[in-house]
């Protein structure tokens, strides 16, 4: 069993997924960067058994229907990775996903800041159906 850094992500539903993925690919090509999957990170942690994370991810996907996030502003950050992201308004379902995850893992070190590393599109639907291992956003 592995205890690596991990992140729980939400991915946009089609057709927004394809739109954001194309924008990300174009920016990656233009700036000689690595393309990545459009996503919103709602929890990052480390040192939890992979089996626990997979089970929790499946439970969250079953108990939370797709929902819409409303974009607030397109911004950029030089910290962590140089990235363009969309800041989202607070959302009760996203907050619920975060809280359920923190309680289930007894891990309160990650601060939820709703943003997606993708391009702006208001009221984009996100699917709580994937678990991704990553170092962060």
VMD Tcl script that draws the C-alpha trace (Angstrom):
set ca {
  {0.00 0.00 0.00}
  {1.33 3.36 -1.03}
  {1.13 6.60 0.96}
  {1.82 9.29 -1.63}
  {0.64 12.86 -2.10}
  {-2.82 12.89 -3.70}
  {-5.55 15.21 -4.90}
  {-9.27 14.80 -5.41}
  {-10.39 16.52 -8.62}
  {-13.63 17.31 -10.35}
  {-13.61 17.45 -14.14}
  {-15.95 19.50 -16.33}
  {-18.76 17.69 -18.10}
  {-18.87 17.64 -21.91}
  {-18.83 19.82 -23.95}
  {-17.00 22.16 -21.53}
  {-14.33 19.49 -20.97}
  {-13.36 19.49 -24.65}
  {-13.40 23.30 -24.80}
  {-11.14 23.68 -21.76}
  {-8.83 20.86 -22.88}
  {-8.32 22.56 -26.25}
  {-7.55 25.92 -24.60}
  {-5.07 24.22 -22.26}
  {-3.39 22.38 -25.18}
  {-3.08 25.66 -27.12}
  {-1.58 27.50 -24.14}
  {0.79 24.59 -23.46}
  {1.96 24.63 -27.07}
  {2.36 28.42 -27.06}
  {4.36 28.49 -23.80}
  {6.15 25.14 -24.24}
  {4.44 23.73 -21.16}
  {2.94 20.37 -20.34}
  {-0.82 20.11 -21.02}
  {-3.01 18.83 -18.20}
  {-6.58 17.73 -17.65}
  {-9.11 20.51 -16.96}
  {-10.08 20.17 -13.32}
  {-11.06 21.73 -10.01}
  {-9.09 20.44 -7.03}
  {-11.22 20.14 -3.90}
  {-8.79 18.30 -1.61}
  {-5.03 17.69 -1.43}
  {-3.27 15.54 1.13}
  {-0.66 12.88 1.72}
  {0.06 9.81 3.80}
  {-3.29 8.07 3.40}
  {-3.59 4.47 2.15}
  {-4.46 4.24 -1.54}
  {-7.26 1.75 -0.80}
  {-8.91 4.27 1.56}
  {-8.66 7.03 -1.07}
  {-10.14 4.87 -3.82}
  {-13.04 3.81 -1.60}
  {-13.71 7.39 -0.49}
  {-13.56 8.64 -4.09}
  {-16.13 6.05 -5.15}
  {-18.42 6.98 -2.24}
  {-18.20 10.70 -3.04}
  {-18.98 10.06 -6.71}
  {-22.07 8.01 -5.77}
  {-23.44 10.51 -3.26}
  {-22.91 13.79 -5.15}
  {-24.68 14.47 -8.45}
  {-23.12 16.64 -11.17}
  {-23.42 20.33 -10.29}
  {-22.59 23.73 -11.76}
  {-19.88 26.09 -10.55}
  {-20.05 29.78 -11.41}
  {-16.80 31.40 -12.53}
  {-15.78 34.56 -10.72}
  {-12.55 35.72 -12.39}
  {-9.72 34.42 -14.59}
  {-6.40 34.85 -12.83}
  {-2.85 33.49 -12.80}
  {-0.35 32.35 -10.21}
  {3.41 31.94 -10.21}
  {3.37 29.88 -7.02}
  {3.41 26.07 -7.21}
  {3.16 25.97 -10.99}
  {2.80 28.91 -13.33}
  {-0.82 28.51 -14.22}
  {-3.91 30.26 -15.48}
  {-6.98 29.46 -13.45}
  {-10.60 30.37 -12.90}
  {-11.66 31.39 -9.40}
  {-15.16 30.15 -8.59}
  {-17.74 31.46 -6.19}
  {-18.28 29.30 -3.10}
  {-20.59 26.38 -3.78}
  {-22.39 24.31 -1.12}
  {-21.88 21.00 -2.97}
  {-18.16 21.65 -3.45}
  {-17.87 22.61 0.22}
  {-19.71 19.41 1.16}
  {-17.27 17.31 -0.90}
  {-14.34 19.02 0.83}
  {-15.79 18.61 4.34}
  {-16.77 14.97 3.80}
  {-13.25 14.23 2.60}
  {-11.58 16.06 5.51}
  {-13.77 14.28 8.07}
  {-13.36 10.84 6.46}
  {-9.56 11.21 6.42}
  {-9.33 13.18 9.68}
  {-7.15 15.60 7.71}
  {-7.80 19.35 7.93}
  {-4.54 20.69 6.45}
  {-5.91 21.65 3.02}
  {-7.77 24.95 2.63}
  {-10.50 24.85 -0.02}
  {-10.07 27.68 -2.53}
  {-12.43 26.94 -5.40}
  {-10.44 27.38 -8.59}
  {-9.99 25.38 -11.72}
  {-6.88 25.20 -13.83}
  {-8.72 25.86 -17.04}
  {-10.33 28.67 -18.99}
  {-13.36 30.65 -17.88}
  {-16.89 29.63 -18.64}
  {-19.69 30.54 -16.21}
  {-21.97 27.80 -14.90}
  {-19.80 24.91 -15.97}
  {-21.05 21.53 -14.84}
  {-18.56 19.36 -12.96}
  {-18.74 15.62 -12.41}
  {-17.67 14.14 -9.06}
  {-16.64 10.94 -10.81}
  {-12.86 10.80 -10.91}
  {-10.10 10.41 -8.39}
  {-6.73 11.71 -9.52}
  {-3.38 11.43 -7.82}
  {-1.40 14.62 -8.18}
  {0.77 17.04 -6.23}
  {-1.81 19.82 -6.26}
  {-3.73 21.99 -8.68}
}
mol new
graphics top color blue
foreach p $ca { graphics top sphere $p radius 0.5 }
foreach p [lrange $ca 0 end-1] q [lrange $ca 1 end] { graphics top cylinder $p $q radius 0.2 }
display resetview
